[in-house]
Amino acid sequence: MLEAKNIHKSFGALEVLKGIDLCVRPGLVTTIVGPSGAGKSTLLQVLGTLMSPDSGSVLYDGADVTTLPDRRLSQFRNTNIGFVFQFHRLLPEFTLVENVAMPALIAGERPAKAYAAASELLKRLGLEGRDSHHPSELSGGECQRAAVARALINKPKVVFADEPSGSLDSHNRAELHRLFFDLRDSDGVTFVIVTHDEGLAADSDVVVRMADGRIVDVKEKEIKL
């Protein structure tokens, strides 16, 4: 579903990604782990089309998205990719339902349908009755759940998460991690998660370990049919 081929990325004289090859299988939780400075977040941004590689290809269903012009790439990203960051990045002036519906509205969905879908997602993710609340009225864990809902609103091929539980306490961290696996099981959502949390990595389906800009190990659990 998602394949990176020989990805290189430098910032000035610093080479951050040094020939990355990676396949992401659909319907699994894949974690990317490794020390700070290994290139994990840069790889996630390249895979998520937020950043262009200096060389190499990123393929979705066999199509190289690195060749798309900016406008088409933005449209592709909006409808095929979801993002969850360490801090929720909800817009404070909008309500939760407005925040969650925003990617659908950008994609051209009718407002009534977008808001209904956003409200249903909030309900499913344990935020029933919070539609009209603003981010400042919620806990960090609730805001991150809303950020997950926003990432899911357009039914993306894959959701990328960069240290999504890094700002949460242990209770909310555990709940957010459980949510990822519940969504994998119930909806077949594909997650690619950069994390320093070895517990989350141990529970994931695939663990990609990076060091010094390279993938040094990939371990995949046996998938029971």
N, C-alpha and C positions, 0 to 999 in steps of 0.2 A: 504494500500500500504506500509506504514511504521509504525512499532509498536515497542515501547520500553516497556520492562517488568521488573519492579523491579530493575532499574539501580542504582547501588551504585558505587561511585568513591571517593577515598581518596588520599591525597598527604601527606605522613607521617601520623601524628596524626590528620590531618585536614580532616574531612569528608565533601566533597564538594557536592556530590549528595547522597540523603538519601532515596532511594527507589522511583525512578521516573517511572511512568506509563504514556504513551502517545501514542495516535494514530494520525497519520498525513493522512488526506484525500487527494487524488490526485486532481489536478486541482485547488487548492486553495492557497491563500497567508496566511500563518500562521506566526504570529509574537510572539516572546518570549520576555517578558518584565519583569522588576523588578529592584531592586536596585543593585548597584555594589556589587560583592561578593555573589550574590544569586546563582551562578552556571550556568548562562545562556550559556556562551561561552564553558564551559566544557561539558554541555549537547549537544551543537551543534557539538562539535568535536567527542563525542561518537556516536551520531546519524549518523554523516558523516563518521564514521569508521577511523578517524584520530587518535583516542585514544580508547584503549580498556577499558571497564568497569571492576571493580574488581569483580562484580557479576551482574547477570541479562542478558537479551537477547535483541538484536536488530534484528528485523525481516523485511525483504523486501519481499513482496508477500508471506509471510508465512515461508520463509527460514531464519534460524538464521545465520547471517553473522559473528557473533562473534566467530564461530567455524572454520572459514576458515583459512587455513595456509596463511602466509604472502604474498606469490606470488599470490595466487588466490584472496586474499583480495585486493591487489593492482590492479589487473586486473578488479575486480568488481567495485572498486572505480572509475577507469578511464572511464569505459563505462556506469556507472549508476548514477554517482553523479557529480554535478558541484559545484564549490565554488567561492564565491566572498567575499573578505576581506575588512577591513576598508581602507587599502591602496592597490592599484591595483595589486601590485606584478608582474607587467609586467617586462620581462627581458630586460634591457636597450639596450643590444647589438643587439637585434632582432627588425625587423620591426613589425608593428601592425599585418599584415596578418600572419607573422611567429609566433608571440605570440599566436594568436587565433587558428591557425592550429595545434599547438604543441600537444594538447591532442589527436587529431585525428591521427597524425603521430605516437605517442607512441602506439596507439591502433592498428597500422598496416595498416592504410589507405594509399592508393597510394598518393604520394605528389600532383600530379595534381588535384586530386579530393578533397584532404584536403584543398589546397589553394583556390580552387574555392568555396568551401563551406564557408571557412573563409571570403572570400571577399564578398560573398552574405550576410553573417550575419552582417558584418561591414556596408554594404549598408543599410540593414534593420534597423539597430540601429542608423542611422543618421551619419555614418562616411564614407560616399562615398568619394572616392578620397584620403583617408588617408592610404591606404594599405601599401605604402612604407615609411610612416613616422615612426620615432622612438618615444618611449614614451616621451622623453625629449622635443619633438617638439609639444606636445599637452597639453591641459588644464587638470586639475584634473578631471573635469566632463567627458571629452572625454576618458581619460584613464579608468575611471570606466565603461563607456559603452563598451569599448574594453574588459575589464575584464568580463563583463556579456556575451559578445559574446564568449569569451574563455570557459566560464562555460557551454554554450549551444551547443558547436560544436559537441559533441557526443550524442546529444539528450537524456540527462539524465532523469532518473525517477524523480529526485528532485534536486533543486538548493538550497544550504545552503549559507546564507549571514550573516556575522558577522559585525555588525555596518557598512554596506556598504556605507552609506552617512555621516558617522561621520566626515570625513575630508573635506567635501564639503561645499560651501557657500549655502545660502538659495535657490538661483535660480537653481543651479545644483542639489541640494538635491531634490527639487520638481520634476525636470525632470527625475531623476533616479527613484524616487518612481513611477511616472507615467509609466515609462518603465516596471516596474515589473507588474503592473496591465494590461498594454497593452499586454504583453506576456502571461499572464494568460488567457486573453480573446481570443487572436488570436490563440495561440498554445496549450493552456491547460497546460502551465508550472506550476509545483508545486514549490512553494517557502517556505522555512522556514527561517525566518529572526530574528536574535537577534538585538534589537534596544532599544535605550533610547528615540526615537522620538515618542511621544504619538500621534502625528498627523498621522504618518504611521500606528501605531497600531490601531487607530480609523477607518482607512479606510480598514484594512485587514479583511479577511473573518473569521479568528479565532485568538483570543488573548489568549495566555497562559501566566499566571502571576506566577512568581516564587519568593520565599523568603526563605532564609536560607536553600538552597539545596533541596527545595520541591516545587511541583506545588501546588499553593494555590487556583487557580481559572482558569477555561477555559470558555471563552465566544465565541459562534459561531453565526454569523449573519444568519438570515433566507435566505436560497438560493432560489431565485426565478427561477422557471423553465419556 
